[in-house]
């Protein structure tokens, strides 16, 4: 199964960001991808007010993404914001949509770390989500989720053979290395593919960054079920394409049965 990771740099305007989805989805489809993953906060970059753009899953922004997916006959995974419990809160949502595919996931682990308090404006989700797309079952995760191994093993036990992780990773000393290590570790924890798609580094495009917002460092990657990196991007925007062999997952689980051997302690 051919997949693509569209490492874009989104901005403040949801319409302009939807246009980016259209452009990069066309490129991915042109390269034969059945699935293209866009980062967290594709709808609007962090550093801008989120409550003013949050829309339900049947709203116009999601409808436009569905139309793009239908036009190019490709499954699209893209980060957006949906309404939260009141006018001051949103949910950090991953939409997955395309021919015969419709799912969404609300980020479970909100980013209250490194001086950030995402919980002040973002309501956490409480359900794991898997979705069948093409030959693989995908588990869904967003950014800070990648630091929690039990989520990924739970997804694997629920049938996932691959995980889609979208992010807008915060910059800082050692953060790129942490992102790369965590993506590979979660693949090894769960013996499944990990498609880790982050926002590109805005500095590579000349985009302005507001305050300390986590706006991305790039380095999207695809890791195999033994942690081997199959493809990796740099800091700048780009399209990463990889071919996934569904048979690799059961082979890895046969020789490295960490899921079967795990004990509750």
C-alpha positions as MATLAB code, in Angstrom:
seq = 'XXXXXXXXXXXXXXXXXXXXXXXXXXXXXXXXXXXXXXXXXXXXXXXXXXXXXXXXXXXXXXXXXXXXXXXXXXXXXXXXXXXXXXXXXXXXXXXXXXXXXXXXXXXXXXXXXXXXXXXXXXXXXXXXXXXXXXXXXXXXXXXXXXXXXXXXXXXXXXXXXXXXXXXXXXXXXXXXXXXXXXXXXXXXXXXXXXXXXXXXXXXXXXXXXXXXXXXXXXXXXXXXXXXXXXXXXXXXXXXXXXXXXXXXXXXXXXXXXXXXXXXXX';
ca = [
       0.000    0.000    0.000;
       1.488    3.327   -1.035;
       1.093    6.159    1.474;
       2.197    9.782    1.484;
       2.966   12.273    4.240;
       2.397   15.909    3.261;
       4.717   17.928    5.481;
       3.201   21.367    4.997;
       3.368   24.630    6.926;
      -0.182   25.811    7.561;
      -1.116   29.398    8.367;
      -3.931   31.353    9.956;
      -6.442   31.149    7.075;
      -8.468   27.899    6.956;
      -9.414   28.506    3.306;
      -5.781   28.892    2.279;
      -4.918   25.779    4.275;
      -7.697   23.812    2.572;
      -6.213   24.918   -0.744;
      -2.882   23.469    0.414;
      -4.653   20.190    1.126;
      -5.972   20.202   -2.421;
      -2.557   20.895   -3.939;
      -0.674   18.292   -1.930;
      -3.409   15.658   -2.215;
      -3.202   16.012   -6.004;
       0.566   15.487   -5.835;
       0.164   12.430   -3.614;
      -2.485   10.898   -5.877;
      -0.268   11.616   -8.874;
       2.440    9.498   -7.260;
       0.044    6.612   -6.723;
      -0.670    7.045   -3.006;
      -3.909    5.610   -1.630;
      -3.616    7.652    1.585;
      -2.117   11.064    2.269;
      -1.529   12.324    5.804;
      -1.447   16.029    6.701;
      -0.221   17.400   10.051;
      -1.964   18.419   13.227;
      -3.406   21.946   12.951;
      -3.733   21.780    9.174;
      -6.963   23.764    9.500;
      -5.212   26.611   11.345;
      -1.673   26.839   12.658;
      -1.073   27.144   16.374;
      -0.344   30.661   17.536;
      -3.739   31.851   16.269;
      -7.109   31.757   17.983;
      -8.737   28.352   17.485;
     -12.262   28.877   18.811;
     -13.133   31.184   15.908;
     -12.455   28.501   13.289;
     -13.612   25.343   15.090;
     -16.366   23.609   13.128;
     -18.305   20.361   13.486;
     -17.348   17.410   11.350;
     -20.229   18.189    9.000;
     -19.093   21.816    8.625;
     -17.720   23.496    5.496;
     -14.000   22.914    6.120;
     -14.372   19.168    6.567;
     -16.769   19.094    3.601;
     -14.087   20.701    1.455;
     -11.549   18.082    2.528;
     -14.078   15.355    1.657;
     -14.582   16.901   -1.766;
     -10.814   16.943   -2.360;
     -10.571   13.292   -1.314;
     -13.410   12.375   -3.673;
     -11.911   14.360   -6.552;
      -8.567   12.604   -6.306;
      -9.894    9.231   -5.105;
      -7.551    9.250   -2.140;
      -7.992    8.938    1.619;
      -6.983   12.118    3.462;
      -6.031   12.410    7.132;
      -5.836   16.028    8.317;
      -5.786   17.851   11.637;
      -8.647   20.250   12.365;
     -10.470   21.772   15.327;
     -14.018   20.953   16.354;
     -16.159   22.681   19.012;
     -15.465   21.925   22.661;
     -17.660   22.069   25.738;
     -18.104   25.841   25.570;
     -17.089   28.888   23.530;
     -13.623   28.918   25.130;
     -12.689   25.339   24.271;
     -12.139   23.241   21.162;
     -11.230   19.649   20.446;
      -8.039   18.812   18.606;
      -9.401   16.456   15.956;
      -7.956   14.220   13.267;
     -10.330   13.750   10.331;
      -9.838   10.714    8.073;
     -11.995   10.702    4.977;
     -12.034    9.349    1.454;
     -13.687    6.761   -0.777;
     -15.489    4.387    1.589;
     -13.658    5.807    4.628;
     -14.921    8.167    7.342;
     -13.524    8.468   10.863;
     -12.364   11.054   13.372;
     -10.307   11.055   16.536;
     -10.097   13.620   19.343;
      -6.661   13.944   20.930;
      -6.646   12.103   24.255;
      -3.421   13.449   25.773;
      -3.471   17.245   25.767;
      -0.124   18.991   25.749;
       0.408   20.189   29.309;
       4.201   20.030   29.237;
       7.278   22.155   28.615;
       5.427   25.203   29.906;
       2.390   24.760   27.654;
      -1.162   24.212   28.972;
      -3.194   22.958   26.046;
      -5.917   21.877   28.491;
      -6.818   25.525   29.073;
      -8.341   25.691   25.586;
      -8.579   22.077   24.365;
     -10.911   19.393   25.707;
      -9.378   15.898   25.668;
     -10.942   12.964   23.887;
     -11.567    9.649   25.622;
     -11.850    7.014   22.888;
      -9.234    5.202   20.816;
     -10.062    5.021   17.112;
      -9.091    2.618   14.347;
     -10.106    2.820   10.702;
      -9.672    0.504    7.736;
      -8.170    2.184    4.693;
      -6.974    0.099    1.780;
      -5.096   -2.985    2.931;
      -4.350   -1.769    6.441;
      -6.137   -0.952    9.667;
      -4.861    2.369   11.033;
      -4.913    3.609   14.608;
      -5.110    7.366   15.090;
      -3.015    9.622   17.341;
      -2.091   13.283   17.636;
       1.234   14.825   18.676;
       1.695   14.486   22.481;
      -0.040   11.094   22.254;
       3.220    9.731   20.853;
       4.767    9.886   24.350;
       2.284    7.313   25.704;
       3.162    3.723   24.712;
      -0.041    2.228   26.133;
      -2.131    4.094   23.576;
      -0.225    2.442   20.753;
      -0.350   -1.035   22.227;
      -4.095   -0.530   22.815;
      -4.495    0.418   19.151;
      -2.541   -2.670   18.101;
      -4.702   -4.885   20.301;
      -7.764   -3.281   18.688;
      -6.533   -4.463   15.295;
      -4.302   -1.639   14.069;
      -1.414   -2.606   11.799;
      -0.265    0.982   11.410;
      -0.599    4.231   13.330;
      -1.153    7.680   11.872;
       0.415   10.298   14.140;
      -0.091   13.926   13.158;
       1.822   16.660   14.954;
       2.827   20.280   15.186;
       5.917   19.522   17.253;
       7.351   22.258   19.453;
      10.884   23.387   18.687;
      13.669   23.311   21.259;
      16.906   21.636   22.199;
      16.726   17.917   21.502;
      13.132   18.049   20.269;
      13.809   16.743   16.755;
      15.708   13.798   18.208;
      12.884   13.129   20.661;
      10.323   13.100   17.846;
      12.389   10.662   15.773;
      13.082    8.389   18.733;
       9.467    8.348   19.913;
       8.122    7.482   16.470;
      10.487    4.540   16.162;
       9.860    3.433   19.752;
       6.088    3.400   19.310;
       6.521    1.287   16.190;
       8.588   -1.206   18.195;
       6.231   -1.146   21.203;
       3.285   -2.119   19.029;
       5.057   -3.894   16.132;
       3.214   -1.829   13.571;
       3.994    0.866   11.029;
       4.058    4.440   12.302;
       3.288    7.278    9.895;
       4.474   10.342   11.796;
       3.562   13.512    9.905;
       4.494   16.879   11.384;
       4.268   20.492   10.341;
       7.365   21.698    8.539;
       9.621   24.246   10.193;
       8.111   27.685    9.425;
      11.613   29.198    9.327;
      12.260   27.286    6.086;
       9.433   29.188    4.365;
       9.907   32.614    5.926;
       6.566   32.333    7.735;
       6.120   34.390   10.876;
       5.699   32.526   14.155;
       3.555   33.990   16.931;
       5.049   33.690   20.418;
       6.033   30.239   21.672;
       3.400   28.323   19.763;
       4.388   24.763   18.755;
       4.489   25.351   15.013;
       6.555   22.407   13.808;
      10.092   21.182   13.224;
       9.552   18.908   10.208;
      11.317   15.528   10.065;
       8.186   13.530    9.282;
       8.972    9.843    8.989;
       7.615    6.386    8.317;
       8.861    3.630   10.613;
       8.366   -0.080   10.088;
       7.113   -2.490   12.757;
      10.656   -3.232   13.944;
      11.526    0.473   14.170;
      13.422    0.662   10.883;
      13.002    4.069    9.228;
      11.557    3.578    5.747;
      11.468    7.242    4.744;
      12.196   10.566    6.420;
      11.889   14.251    5.514;
      14.016   17.215    6.489;
      12.795   20.454    8.020;
      11.249   22.057    4.922;
       7.851   21.302    3.379;
       7.814   18.222    1.193;
       5.965   15.067    0.222;
       7.202   11.795    1.694;
       6.091    8.605   -0.098;
       6.497    5.063    1.181;
       5.262    1.611    0.216;
       3.965   -0.467    3.120;
       3.864   -4.261    2.952;
       0.937   -5.453    5.129;
       2.661   -8.819    5.491;
       5.517   -7.190    7.359;
       3.365   -6.746   10.476;
       2.535  -10.419   11.141;
       6.117  -11.360   10.295;
       7.431   -8.861   12.844;
       4.938  -10.026   15.465;
       5.974  -13.639   14.925;
       9.652  -12.991   15.609;
       9.114  -10.207   18.165;
       5.942  -11.144   20.087;
       5.958   -8.210   22.508;
       2.176   -7.853   22.362;
       1.599  -11.539   23.102;
       4.289  -11.642   25.798;
       3.272   -8.501   27.690;
       2.087   -8.999   31.267;
      -0.086   -6.744   33.395;
       2.017   -5.604   36.346;
];
